[in-house]
Amino acid sequence: MDAREIALKIINDVTSNHAYANIALVRELNRHKISDQDRRFITELVYGTIKAGETLDWMIGHYVTRSLNKVAPVILNILRMGMYQIFFLSKVPVSAACNQAVELTKKYGHTGTVKFVNAVLRNAGRGPEKVIYPDREKDIVKFLALKYFHPQWMVGRWVKRLGADAAEELCQINNVTPALSLRTNTLKNTREELLDVLNQEGVSAEASVWTPEGIVCHSYPALSTLKSLRDGLFQIQDESSMLVAHVLAPKPGEFIIDACGAPGGKSTHIATLMENKGRVLSTDVYEHKLVLTKENAQRLGLTIIDVQSLDATTLGDHYTRQADKVLVDAPCSGLGVLRRKADSRWRKTEDMFKELPILQMAILKSAAECVKLGGTLVYSTCTTEPEENQEVVDNFLKENPDFALQHAGEMFPVTENKAEMVQLWPHIDHVDGFFISRLVRVK
Ligand SMILES: C[S@@+](CC[C@H](N)C(=O)[O-])C[C@H]1O[C@@H](n2cnc3c(N)ncnc32)[C@H](O)[C@@H]1O
């Protein structure tokens, strides 16, 4: 199988079988003996074609008269891959993109589809100027959605809320692969020591400006080859995600519940800040995910984390007023982390903003029952949308006068932040979009 056929197989798996792009990619890459150059090409082609899906269909529409619904899924994916190479991969000659698509169609289609694919791609290659984006001034939403590969409803929300320019910056940054960030395991080494070890392992990295233990990597070999990872010298975690445990501010000896804890990114950070003294109960509704929490804790040398499979909407029945601090890192729409996965933007729906706040509120209410008098409750999400963030906290506070809002931004360990409820943005803060709020039980 050549690189483009492998890419086609992965894309088919995503579009026809709803496979996750990153999982399907790794699975398929591991099945073949492929050069590093081909790996990079396949990755770029798969992620690009999936991300640009609606834009590519709109572009194809300029060169065909029949409805794309009538085109067989595999042929449509061959066309999408061809269009992506012609319009967005300048290093690939147009002739190569066309010829390879035709070869693939000979294998997966018939004489008629071979002619069709050949005609569409050669016409696109000869006349790319036929594709004209909507006028930015007249239809900003459609323009941004097509230009930056986002669902129109999503762009519409952001334009309304943030204005056209900020929405454009956000869409733009959502297409840039973020740097890898790591959290130093301060129980095993200091950040400076870890930076030295990483340097010796061929990682180019620098200290994060957000947290005292954060590290940002600019280039690195395959993570599986790093002894420092196997030895538990660090945990992979985004910089904004690292801020959550700092806002919770756990102390050695406390009892802390992490209500939506798997795969343990924040539970392990909390236990580390507690110097591995006290108790962290990390619960999650999905039992299989708790295995990952246990593995992370073990690799990092943390012994105070217990895991329990539990629906957090019932947490209050089990641990009433027992915890010093509770974290609710709630399941959410994930609009703050779209840059991390090529297909995630196309999996979101507007219904999420009706359904998720109901679950988030139920979890928050039940988790709140576990907090002792004077104890802390932190509510965080990796999304940017107010229905899941400020509105959940505001509604909770209205119904629960036993809790008061505290200043989350003031708890940031390094940077200054004046917001009571913090909303971080990829295009402003250059970290994952995260919401963090901090409440205290006063009665
Ligand atoms: C944002 S993720 C948590 C990430 C985790 N805090 C970390 O830092 O690694 C949300 C988690 O909530 C879990 N979840 C979803 N519904 C839940 C429920 N009703 N009760 C408990 N956990 C739930 C999901 O399985 C998912 O692992």
The ligand as an ORCA input file, in Angstrom:
! r2SCAN-3c Opt
* xyz 0 1
  C     -12.557     16.652     31.307
  S     -12.481     14.974     31.566
  C     -11.514     14.861     33.026
  C     -10.048     14.985     32.818
  C      -9.271     14.762     34.109
  N      -9.730     15.643     35.159
  C      -7.786     14.955     33.923
  O      -7.273     16.033     34.225
  O      -7.133     14.026     33.474
  C     -14.075     14.636     32.192
  C     -14.229     13.240     32.738
  O     -15.543     13.140     33.270
  C     -15.952     11.806     33.151
  N     -17.423     11.774     33.342
  C     -18.417     11.986     32.444
  N     -19.607     11.902     33.056
  C     -19.367     11.622     34.362
  C     -20.201     11.379     35.481
  N     -21.533     11.436     35.391
  N     -19.592     11.114     36.642
  C     -18.236     11.047     36.752
  N     -17.422     11.256     35.716
  C     -17.971     11.538     34.549
  C     -15.446     11.389     31.796
  O     -15.313     10.011     31.713
  C     -14.101     12.122     31.719
  O     -13.060     11.264     32.093
*
